[in-house]
């Protein structure tokens, strides 16, 4: 009679072989797709889900991004910060007060701090004072009371890698649109063991998931991505690390840039000599042939409107209820600036301005 061990061993060996040949228990993003997903559309302006479908579901959560994909977005947009232990997260504010239930967590009552952020002092609970595990214990809520409140407290903060997984696991090609948020503040407060910077870690994750290629290249169309920042020096810093298109965000003209507290405002950056330096030197190809974004604060305090410049000079104004007359001088000043840097073949291109609720030719 055969011993029990001799009978069990072949059975375990067969399970091992079957396990090796089957799909992994925790598949990497996009593992389930066979490469035949519907491609990114390029025949019209891109639909970019700013912080996900945040009118319905709390911003920058898995559910908000999945809902946006269901609703047909081409790109999902996020803001990247870092936790105390150096994990990159998808979250808009450097403080947690406005969009999480941090105030309900008595165990964190002693974490309140006052920090200088872009030249102003803020008091609250900051992401850089919490580990990823602690951040994951919080729940996200809607930023504004007029938005749907039924999903408050149901979702957690997600990491940059989890954000990427949402795009790569979609049943069609969905691009990503991450922003390096407040890089100076993050580099001051978070230190990585290898001596690298926030910007290095940001690019490393993009490379890990094979995001590469210049705008509209074959590599880029497989996994589309734009890198955005209000900090021009951060874009300059990564210019030799990745050829992905880079987008310089322009805030209200009197605002200082996110990487200088010396009063260097965005209006100074748009002076011809500085613009040419950014265009032709480092950020270069992105501004010259791909995209420039101009952000304009809206007077009645809604979300910031973002004007996306595509190669054919199409403008998409997100979160604007109405394109007001005072916006037009800013728009056309940028059109003249861009046209001056382009070849003559671009100067006759028509301009279309798209807003959320209206389209003007």
LINWOCOR-V427146 format. One record per residue. RES is the residue in three letters. SS is DSSP state (2 for helix, 1 for strand, 0 for the rest). PSI is psi in degrees with one decimal (999 if undefined). Layout:
[[RES/SS/PSI] [RES/SS/PSI]]
This chain:
[[UNK/0/130.2] [UNK/0/144.1] [UNK/0/153.0] [UNK/2/-35.5] [UNK/2/-34.9] [UNK/2/-31.9] [UNK/2/-36.8] [UNK/2/-36.1] [UNK/2/-49.2] [UNK/2/-36.5] [UNK/2/-44.4] [UNK/2/-39.6] [UNK/2/-41.5] [UNK/2/-39.3] [UNK/2/-39.0] [UNK/2/-44.9] [UNK/2/-42.5] [UNK/2/-40.8] [UNK/2/-39.1] [UNK/2/-30.7] [UNK/2/-14.7] [UNK/0/175.6] [UNK/0/149.2] [UNK/0/153.0] [UNK/0/-40.2] [UNK/0/84.1] [UNK/0/145.5] [UNK/0/157.2] [UNK/0/137.7] [UNK/0/0.5] [UNK/0/-33.3] [UNK/0/-11.9] [UNK/0/148.3] [UNK/0/12.6] [UNK/0/1.8] [UNK/0/26.9] [UNK/0/154.4] [UNK/1/129.0] [UNK/0/165.9] [UNK/0/132.3] [UNK/0/142.6] [UNK/0/12.0] [UNK/0/-7.1] [UNK/0/169.9] [UNK/0/148.6] [UNK/0/140.8] [UNK/0/114.6] [UNK/1/119.1] [UNK/1/99.5] [UNK/1/108.3] [UNK/0/24.4] [UNK/0/-166.1] [UNK/0/70.8] [UNK/0/-4.9] [UNK/0/-27.6] [UNK/0/-43.4] [UNK/0/143.6] [UNK/0/138.9] [UNK/0/148.1] [UNK/0/33.8] [UNK/0/161.8] [UNK/2/-45.5] [UNK/2/-38.1] [UNK/2/-39.1] [UNK/2/-39.9] [UNK/2/-38.2] [UNK/2/-41.1] [UNK/2/-39.5] [UNK/2/-41.5] [UNK/2/-34.5] [UNK/0/-1.0] [UNK/0/13.7] [UNK/0/150.3] [UNK/0/-35.7] [UNK/1/146.3] [UNK/1/133.7] [UNK/1/143.6] [UNK/1/165.4] [UNK/1/134.3] [UNK/1/125.6] [UNK/1/-171.3] [UNK/1/144.0] [UNK/0/173.7] [UNK/0/-36.6] [UNK/0/18.1] [UNK/0/14.9] [UNK/0/131.7] [UNK/1/132.7] [UNK/1/160.0] [UNK/1/105.8] [UNK/0/140.6] [UNK/0/-48.5] [UNK/0/149.4] [UNK/0/-15.1] [UNK/1/156.9] [UNK/0/-7.5] [UNK/0/-41.0] [UNK/0/-28.4] [UNK/0/16.1] [UNK/1/173.2] [UNK/0/29.8] [UNK/2/-33.8] [UNK/2/-20.1] [UNK/2/-5.0] [UNK/0/97.4] [UNK/2/-24.5] [UNK/2/-14.5] [UNK/2/14.7] [UNK/2/-27.8] [UNK/2/8.7] [UNK/2/-3.1] [UNK/0/134.5] [UNK/1/164.8] [UNK/1/120.8] [UNK/1/154.2] [UNK/1/125.4] [UNK/1/115.9] [UNK/0/43.1] [UNK/0/-3.0] [UNK/1/148.0] [UNK/1/132.9] [UNK/1/139.4] [UNK/1/129.2] [UNK/1/-160.4] [UNK/0/119.6] [UNK/1/143.0] [UNK/2/-31.5] [UNK/2/-6.9] [UNK/2/8.8] [UNK/0/139.0] [UNK/0/166.9] [UNK/2/-41.8] [UNK/2/-41.5] [UNK/2/-41.2] [UNK/2/-36.5] [UNK/2/-20.2] [UNK/0/-13.8] [UNK/0/161.0] [UNK/0/145.2] [UNK/1/147.0] [UNK/0/168.3] [UNK/0/145.0] [UNK/0/-36.5] [UNK/0/143.3] [UNK/0/-21.7] [UNK/0/-3.9] [UNK/0/165.2] [UNK/0/121.7] [UNK/0/-0.4] [UNK/0/-17.4] [UNK/0/5.4] [UNK/0/135.9] [UNK/0/3.4] [UNK/0/-17.0] [UNK/0/154.3] [UNK/0/169.3] [UNK/0/141.9] [UNK/1/159.9] [UNK/1/166.8] [UNK/2/-41.2] [UNK/2/-36.0] [UNK/2/-37.4] [UNK/2/-47.2] [UNK/2/-41.0] [UNK/2/-35.4] [UNK/2/-44.7] [UNK/2/-44.7] [UNK/2/-23.8] [UNK/0/0.2] [UNK/0/156.4] [UNK/0/5.1] [UNK/1/171.9] [UNK/0/120.8] [UNK/0/126.9] [UNK/1/165.2] [UNK/1/154.4] [UNK/1/63.4] [UNK/1/145.5] [UNK/1/131.7] [UNK/1/106.5] [UNK/0/130.1] [UNK/0/56.2] [UNK/2/-34.6] [UNK/2/-46.7] [UNK/2/-44.8] [UNK/2/-45.1] [UNK/2/-27.3] [UNK/2/-33.4] [UNK/2/-21.6] [UNK/0/130.4] [UNK/0/134.5] [UNK/0/143.0] [UNK/0/-32.1] [UNK/0/5.1] [UNK/0/6.0] [UNK/0/167.2] [UNK/0/168.3] [UNK/2/-44.3] [UNK/2/-38.1] [UNK/2/-46.2] [UNK/2/-36.9] [UNK/2/-50.4] [UNK/2/-37.6] [UNK/2/-41.8] [UNK/2/-40.7] [UNK/2/-41.6] [UNK/2/-37.6] [UNK/2/-38.3] [UNK/0/17.5] [UNK/0/35.4] [UNK/0/117.1] [UNK/0/169.0] [UNK/0/145.3] [UNK/0/165.8] [UNK/0/127.8] [UNK/0/9.0] [UNK/0/166.9] [UNK/2/-42.1] [UNK/2/-42.3] [UNK/2/-42.0] [UNK/2/-25.1] [UNK/2/-40.6] [UNK/0/82.2] [UNK/0/141.1] [UNK/1/142.5] [UNK/1/141.2] [UNK/1/126.1] [UNK/1/152.9] [UNK/1/149.0] [UNK/0/-1.0] [UNK/0/101.4] [UNK/2/-34.3] [UNK/2/-28.5] [UNK/2/-40.2] [UNK/2/-38.2] [UNK/2/-40.1] [UNK/2/-40.2] [UNK/2/0.6] [UNK/0/-28.8] [UNK/0/1.8] [UNK/0/-25.4] [UNK/0/147.2] [UNK/0/9.5] [UNK/0/147.6] [UNK/1/137.5] [UNK/1/139.1] [UNK/1/121.3] [UNK/1/116.6] [UNK/1/136.6] [UNK/1/120.5] [UNK/0/-170.4] [UNK/0/137.0] [UNK/0/-22.2] [UNK/0/-4.1] [UNK/0/140.7] [UNK/1/152.6] [UNK/0/160.9] [UNK/0/-12.7] [UNK/0/6.0] [UNK/0/133.6] [UNK/0/28.7] [UNK/0/12.6] [UNK/0/8.4] [UNK/0/106.8] [UNK/1/170.8] [UNK/2/-26.4] [UNK/2/-33.3] [UNK/2/-40.0] [UNK/2/-28.8] [UNK/0/-2.1] [UNK/0/147.7] [UNK/2/-42.8] [UNK/2/-36.9] [UNK/2/-40.2] [UNK/2/-45.4] [UNK/2/-38.7] [UNK/2/-46.5] [UNK/2/-40.4] [UNK/2/-48.2] [UNK/2/-16.3] [UNK/0/-67.9] [UNK/0/-63.3] [UNK/0/-32.4] [UNK/0/-100.1] [UNK/2/-31.2] [UNK/2/-47.5] [UNK/2/-34.3] [UNK/2/-36.5] [UNK/2/-5.2] [UNK/2/-79.5] [UNK/0/140.6] [UNK/1/138.1] [UNK/1/132.7] [UNK/1/122.8] [UNK/1/135.7] [UNK/1/118.6] [UNK/0/135.8] [UNK/0/135.8] [UNK/0/-28.8] [UNK/0/12.3] [UNK/0/16.9] [UNK/0/-177.7] [UNK/0/149.9] [UNK/0/134.0] [UNK/1/136.9] [UNK/1/130.7] [UNK/1/113.6] [UNK/1/123.1] [UNK/1/114.8] [UNK/0/169.1] [UNK/0/-32.1] [UNK/0/20.6] [UNK/0/39.7] [UNK/1/139.9] [UNK/1/131.1] [UNK/1/117.7] [UNK/1/104.4] [UNK/1/147.6] [UNK/0/16.8] [UNK/0/122.1] [UNK/0/-38.5] [UNK/0/139.2] [UNK/0/101.8] [UNK/0/155.0] [UNK/2/-33.3] [UNK/2/-13.6] [UNK/2/-25.8] [UNK/2/-42.3] [UNK/2/-36.4] [UNK/2/-44.7] [UNK/2/-49.9] [UNK/2/-24.8] [UNK/2/-39.7] [UNK/2/-34.4] [UNK/2/-43.7] [UNK/2/-39.3] [UNK/2/-45.9] [UNK/2/-43.5] [UNK/2/-35.0] [UNK/2/-22.3] [UNK/2/-4.9] [UNK/0/166.4] [UNK/0/166.4] [UNK/2/-22.2] [UNK/2/-17.8] [UNK/2/-19.9] [UNK/2/-23.2] [UNK/0/3.0] [UNK/0/135.9] [UNK/0/155.8] [UNK/0/129.4] [UNK/1/137.1] [UNK/1/119.6] [UNK/1/129.1] [UNK/1/170.0] [UNK/0/-40.5] [UNK/0/4.0] [UNK/0/154.1] [UNK/1/126.2] [UNK/1/130.0] [UNK/0/999]]
